[in-house]
Amino acid sequence: MLISNAYAQAAAANDPMSTLTGLLPIILMFVVLWFMMIRPQMKRAKEQKAMVAALSKGDEVISQSGIAGRITKVGDNYVTIEIAENVEVVMLKPSIANILPKGTLKTLP
């Protein structure tokens, strides 16, 4: 009885299908992780990079820190934003969160 059980276990351990079946949940979890987290994050990063590349003088923007203003100068890595009359702030381009529609700054309190 014990010998036949030992042979049955050895035969099952060498089965290539059991190895694939054991790895299937891990592969499935990676595929779900890819489509639920990694792919959308890459898409958002691509959109942010395109938005930063499209910044131009006169755009109304809001920074990640919540500062709203109008772009007065655009450099390679930096933008100068006028946040009030005669008050300008220099920021890194990637710190711009959104481009606002024209005229938004006039409606803000």
LUMKOLVO-695550 format. One record per residue (C-alpha): residue number from 0; residue in one letter; chain; z, x, y negated. Coordinates in steps of 0.02 Angstrom, whole numbers. Example, Ala and Ser with C-alpha at 12.3 -4.5 7.8 and 13.67 -1.06 7.14 Angstrom:
% LUMKOLVO-695550
+-----+---------+--------+--------+--------+--------+
: num : residuo : cadena :     pz :     px :     py :
+-----+---------+--------+--------+--------+--------+
:   0 :       A :      A :    390 :    615 :    225 :
:   1 :       S :      A :    357 :    684 :     53 :
+-----+---------+--------+--------+--------+--------+
This chain:
% LUMKOLVO-695550
+-----+---------+--------+--------+--------+--------+
: num : residuo : cadena :     pz :     px :     py :
+-----+---------+--------+--------+--------+--------+
:   0 :       M :      A :      0 :      0 :      0 :
:   1 :       L :      A :     45 :    136 :   -126 :
:   2 :       I :      A :   -107 :    240 :    -86 :
:   3 :       S :      A :   -230 :     98 :   -116 :
:   4 :       N :      A :   -148 :     59 :   -284 :
:   5 :       A :      A :   -164 :    240 :   -337 :
:   6 :       Y :      A :   -350 :    238 :   -294 :
:   7 :       A :      A :   -376 :     77 :   -390 :
:   8 :       Q :      A :   -295 :    149 :   -546 :
:   9 :       A :      A :   -399 :    308 :   -537 :
:  10 :       A :      A :   -559 :    207 :   -523 :
:  11 :       A :      A :   -513 :    100 :   -673 :
:  12 :       A :      A :   -470 :    253 :   -779 :
:  13 :       N :      A :   -643 :    329 :   -753 :
:  14 :       D :      A :   -733 :    169 :   -804 :
:  15 :       P :      A :   -831 :    201 :   -966 :
:  16 :       M :      A :   -821 :     16 :  -1012 :
:  17 :       S :      A :   -631 :     21 :  -1020 :
:  18 :       T :      A :   -640 :    166 :  -1145 :
:  19 :       L :      A :   -760 :     68 :  -1256 :
:  20 :       T :      A :   -652 :    -86 :  -1243 :
:  21 :       G :      A :   -501 :     16 :  -1296 :
:  22 :       L :      A :   -591 :     84 :  -1450 :
:  23 :       L :      A :   -668 :    -83 :  -1498 :
:  24 :       P :      A :   -517 :   -145 :  -1602 :
:  25 :       I :      A :   -512 :     18 :  -1700 :
:  26 :       I :      A :   -698 :     10 :  -1736 :
:  27 :       L :      A :   -684 :   -173 :  -1785 :
:  28 :       M :      A :   -539 :   -134 :  -1905 :
:  29 :       F :      A :   -642 :      4 :  -1987 :
:  30 :       V :      A :   -791 :   -113 :  -2011 :
:  31 :       V :      A :   -679 :   -246 :  -2090 :
:  32 :       L :      A :   -598 :   -115 :  -2201 :
:  33 :       W :      A :   -770 :    -55 :  -2257 :
:  34 :       F :      A :   -833 :   -227 :  -2306 :
:  35 :       M :      A :   -671 :   -292 :  -2381 :
:  36 :       M :      A :   -610 :   -139 :  -2479 :
:  37 :       I :      A :   -721 :     14 :  -2487 :
:  38 :       R :      A :   -889 :    -68 :  -2523 :
:  39 :       P :      A :   -827 :   -180 :  -2667 :
:  40 :       Q :      A :   -735 :    -33 :  -2744 :
:  41 :       M :      A :   -894 :     72 :  -2740 :
:  42 :       K :      A :   -989 :    -72 :  -2820 :
:  43 :       R :      A :   -861 :    -86 :  -2962 :
:  44 :       A :      A :   -867 :    102 :  -2991 :
:  45 :       K :      A :  -1057 :     96 :  -3001 :
:  46 :       E :      A :  -1050 :    -47 :  -3127 :
:  47 :       Q :      A :   -919 :     46 :  -3232 :
:  48 :       K :      A :  -1026 :    203 :  -3233 :
:  49 :       A :      A :  -1180 :    105 :  -3289 :
:  50 :       M :      A :  -1079 :     18 :  -3425 :
:  51 :       V :      A :  -1011 :    184 :  -3491 :
:  52 :       A :      A :  -1186 :    259 :  -3491 :
:  53 :       A :      A :  -1251 :    110 :  -3592 :
:  54 :       L :      A :  -1123 :    125 :  -3733 :
:  55 :       S :      A :  -1203 :    134 :  -3904 :
:  56 :       K :      A :  -1154 :    135 :  -4087 :
:  57 :       G :      A :  -1103 :    -38 :  -4149 :
:  58 :       D :      A :  -1044 :   -104 :  -3980 :
:  59 :       E :      A :   -879 :   -197 :  -3985 :
:  60 :       V :      A :   -769 :   -136 :  -3844 :
:  61 :       I :      A :   -595 :   -149 :  -3774 :
:  62 :       S :      A :   -509 :      1 :  -3695 :
:  63 :       Q :      A :   -404 :      3 :  -3538 :
:  64 :       S :      A :   -250 :     14 :  -3649 :
:  65 :       G :      A :   -300 :   -146 :  -3739 :
:  66 :       I :      A :   -364 :    -71 :  -3902 :
:  67 :       A :      A :   -512 :   -171 :  -3969 :
:  68 :       G :      A :   -636 :    -96 :  -4091 :
:  69 :       R :      A :   -814 :    -54 :  -4138 :
:  70 :       I :      A :   -898 :    107 :  -4083 :
:  71 :       T :      A :   -948 :    216 :  -4230 :
:  72 :       K :      A :   -997 :    378 :  -4141 :
:  73 :       V :      A :  -1051 :    415 :  -3964 :
:  74 :       G :      A :  -1039 :    589 :  -3890 :
:  75 :       D :      A :  -1065 :    659 :  -3716 :
:  76 :       N :      A :   -887 :    629 :  -3657 :
:  77 :       Y :      A :   -803 :    543 :  -3805 :
:  78 :       V :      A :   -829 :    391 :  -3915 :
:  79 :       T :      A :   -755 :    359 :  -4087 :
:  80 :       I :      A :   -692 :    181 :  -4108 :
:  81 :       E :      A :   -651 :     99 :  -4274 :
:  82 :       I :      A :   -499 :    -11 :  -4241 :
:  83 :       A :      A :   -470 :    -59 :  -4423 :
:  84 :       E :      A :   -553 :    -22 :  -4588 :
:  85 :       N :      A :   -551 :    168 :  -4611 :
:  86 :       V :      A :   -449 :    192 :  -4451 :
:  87 :       E :      A :   -541 :    278 :  -4310 :
:  88 :       V :      A :   -483 :    332 :  -4137 :
:  89 :       V :      A :   -570 :    455 :  -4021 :
:  90 :       M :      A :   -568 :    404 :  -3837 :
:  91 :       L :      A :   -642 :    464 :  -3675 :
:  92 :       K :      A :   -792 :    361 :  -3621 :
:  93 :       P :      A :   -718 :    311 :  -3451 :
:  94 :       S :      A :   -568 :    234 :  -3540 :
:  95 :       I :      A :   -678 :     91 :  -3603 :
:  96 :       A :      A :   -642 :    -62 :  -3497 :
:  97 :       N :      A :   -766 :   -191 :  -3563 :
:  98 :       I :      A :   -902 :   -218 :  -3690 :
:  99 :       L :      A :   -864 :   -373 :  -3791 :
: 100 :       P :      A :   -994 :   -497 :  -3855 :
: 101 :       K :      A :  -1049 :   -467 :  -4035 :
: 102 :       G :      A :   -934 :   -550 :  -4162 :
: 103 :       T :      A :   -781 :   -553 :  -4049 :
: 104 :       L :      A :   -680 :   -439 :  -4163 :
: 105 :       K :      A :   -697 :   -562 :  -4308 :
: 106 :       T :      A :   -617 :   -700 :  -4204 :
: 107 :       L :      A :   -466 :   -595 :  -4153 :
: 108 :       P :      A :   -308 :   -618 :  -4256 :
+-----+---------+--------+--------+--------+--------+
